[in-house]
């Protein structure tokens, strides 16, 4: 199953995405979170992405260079 958020991923959107990820992980053995359409993200979004990245059931794809750099800065 692939989830592909679009636009901004900030504290205002991260709660809904977190619920989507939880529901998808409960229903599917593997969940892909495609980040290729994300325009802007904040610290709340980065926390979710770090948690998803550490999960055995989820994989991050479509990470742009700015997202990858921010995660690296935070040690993820």
C-alpha positions, 0 to 999 in steps of 0.5 A: 500500500502506498500513501502519497501526501501532497503539499505541506506536511506540517503540524497541521497535517501530520496528525491526519497522516499519522492516523493514515499510516497507523491504519495502513500498517494495521491492514497491510504488511508493507506501507510505502510513504512516498514523499515526492510531492511534499512542498514543505515540512516542519519538525512535527513532520520530521518526527513522524518521518523518523518514526516511520523510517524506523518501523519494520512495516513502513518504508520512505520513498521519493525523499527529496534532497532537502528532506534527506538533508533535514533528516540527516541533520537530526541523526535519522 
